[in-house]
Amino acid sequence: MTEISYSATEVKNRFGKVLREAAQYGEPIIVERDGKPVAVIMSIEAYERTQTKTLQPAPQLDELFGMWADRADMDEDWLANGRSRWQSDWSNE
């Protein structure tokens, strides 16, 4: 299916048709203003699919480092320094 897009005026004037297309094809419909995309209309099924693909929160430090999580010297600078050393060694191989 090719991408469907309409101007905002067209959507306003033919909203029922646009809703039927969104439900029928299941693909997002792009709404443009002055030739630029500004919004998307999609079926409820497509919307619900986007809601099930949410990212999980990042693990907390104690989950990542276990017993080392309470060390005062392990801060963002310490992690960045360690990453930069690891990346430079790895990229030179």
C-alpha positions, 0 to 999 in steps of 0.5 A: 500500500502506498502512503496516503496523504491529504491536505488539512483542507481536504481532511476537513471537507471529507472527514468521513471519507478519511475515517473510512479509509483509515479503518479500511486500509489500516495504514496511517493517513498523513495530514499536510499543511502548506505541503508539510506533514503536521498530523497523522490519522490512523485506525484504532487497531493501528493506534493500539499496535503502537501502544504495545511497543513501548520501551521498558524503563532502563534498569536502575544502577543497583540492577546493573552493578549489584553490590557495586551500586552504592559506590560513591565514585561510580557516577556518570563521569566514571561511566563515561571515562570507562566507556571511552577507554573500552571503545578506543581499545575495541576500535583499534583491533 
